[in-house]
Amino acid sequence: MRRLLLAALAAAPALLCAQSTTNQHAWASAFAEHRVNARWLLYWELSARRHDLGASWQQQLGAVGVSRDLSPTWRATASMGWSNTYRYGETPIRNKQFELRPWVQVVGNRTLGRATWTERDRIEMRNVVGYGALDPAGSPWTTTWRVRRMDRVVLPFRAGGAWYAAGSQEWFVQLGPIRGAANRLEQTRTQLLVGKTVSPTLRIEGGYMLQGLWRRTTDEVNHTALVVARWSAPLAR
């Protein structure tokens, strides 16, 4: 199992070596689950994504939902997400886009010696509309479905220590409808991070992500600097 997981983490860079356009981004994200009672939690996330390593906007994203503990190591979450996407890069999208994205996911944790392996499976309903000066007449909403699979391994530098290394691999696969020459494999993301446990409820991470996107007209590679906050705490009373 460990060899299969390591192979999956290494596969995405090999798939991206022949892509044609390259961009550099800087992302700052926060993910939080605030416990309400013994089994239920409030979930939220926010992300600011900038193009040209911070010079201009790429995306703004957010989500709010609820989570429920299924067992001591498994949790389900249902959420309503949104995103605002700008034109960026060498081959920009035709217009700005706004998206509403309800999704459901299941997350589980396993131990691998001193390391922790997190599995996440998510299904999303993507409702997208274009807007802006390049489409003054307005665009119709389009709806597609996709699934996402992420595997993430966290390894403390020493037992009980605050510092750790993390690596993850995520795959995005479109379920349909498939339009034109679009690929079912939409994206891959490979992340390499160093993190610190600041408190029992707060972790801060920073590192690098290699992202590949397969579009109808062109393919894209993104090199991204990441800063991530992960917060788990009760709601203030």
C-alpha positions, 0 to 999 in steps of 0.5 A, spaced: 500 500 500 505 504 501 508 503 494 502 504 491 501 511 495 508 513 493 507 512 486 500 516 486 504 522 489 509 521 483 505 520 477 502 527 476 509 531 474 510 525 469 503 527 466 505 534 465 512 534 462 509 535 455 504 541 457 504 547 453 503 553 457 506 555 464 503 560 469 506 562 476 501 563 482 501 564 489 495 561 494 493 563 501 487 558 504 484 557 510 480 551 512 476 550 519 472 545 522 468 548 529 465 543 533 458 544 535 457 538 539 459 531 540 458 529 532 457 535 528 461 541 526 461 547 522 465 547 516 468 553 512 474 555 507 476 561 504 482 562 498 485 568 495 489 566 489 493 570 485 496 570 478 504 572 476 506 570 484 501 575 486 501 581 481 493 580 479 487 576 481 486 569 479 480 566 483 477 567 490 473 561 493 469 560 499 465 554 502 460 553 508 457 547 510 456 542 516 460 536 518 458 529 521 463 524 525 461 517 522 467 514 526 473 516 530 477 516 524 472 518 518 467 524 517 462 526 512 461 534 510 456 537 505 457 544 503 455 550 498 461 553 495 462 559 490 468 561 486 470 568 482 475 566 476 478 572 472 482 572 465 489 570 466 495 567 463 497 566 456 491 562 454 485 566 458 478 563 459 473 567 454 470 571 460 470 572 467 466 566 471 462 565 477 461 558 480 456 555 485 458 549 487 455 544 492 459 538 494 459 532 499 465 529 501 468 523 506 474 524 509 478 518 513 485 517 516 489 511 517 496 511 520 503 509 517 508 508 522 509 515 525 505 518 519 498 519 517 495 518 511 488 522 509 483 519 504 478 524 501 473 523 496 468 528 493 463 529 488 461 536 486 455 539 482 459 545 478 454 551 476 458 556 472 456 563 468 460 568 465 460 575 466 463 581 464 465 586 459 467 581 454 460 578 454 455 584 455 449 580 453 450 575 458 451 568 458 447 562 460 448 557 466 452 551 465 452 545 469 457 539 470 459 534 475 465 531 477 469 527 482 475 529 486 480 524 489 485 526 494 491 522 498 495 526 503 501 523 507 503 527 514 510 525 517 512 529 523 520 530 523 520 527 530 515 523 534 511 528 538 514 534 534 511 540 532 514 540 525 512 536 519 512 534 512 506 533 508 505 531 501 498 530 497 496 528 490 489 530 488 485 528 481 479 531 478 475 527 473 469 530 470 463 525 470 459 529 465 456 532 460 462 532 456 462 537 451 466 538 445 473 535 446 474 536 453 477 531 457 474 527 463 481 528 467 480 535 468 486 537 473 491 534 477 495 537 483 501 535 487 503 539 493 509 538 497 509 542 504 512 544 511 508 545 516 508 547 524 503 545 529 502 552 532 497 550 538 492 544 539 487 547 534 491 551 529 496 548 524 500 553 519 503 550 512 507 553 506 510 550 500 509 548 493 504 545 488 504 543 481 498 543 477 495 541 471 489 543 467 486 539 461 482 544 457 478 543 450 483 548 447 489 548 450 493 544 456 496 548 462 501 547 467 501 552 474 507 552 479 504 555 485 507 558 492 502 555 498 500 558 504 495 554 508 492 555 515 488 549 518 483 550 524 479 546 528 476 549 534 469 549 538 465 555 536 466 561 541 461 561 546 
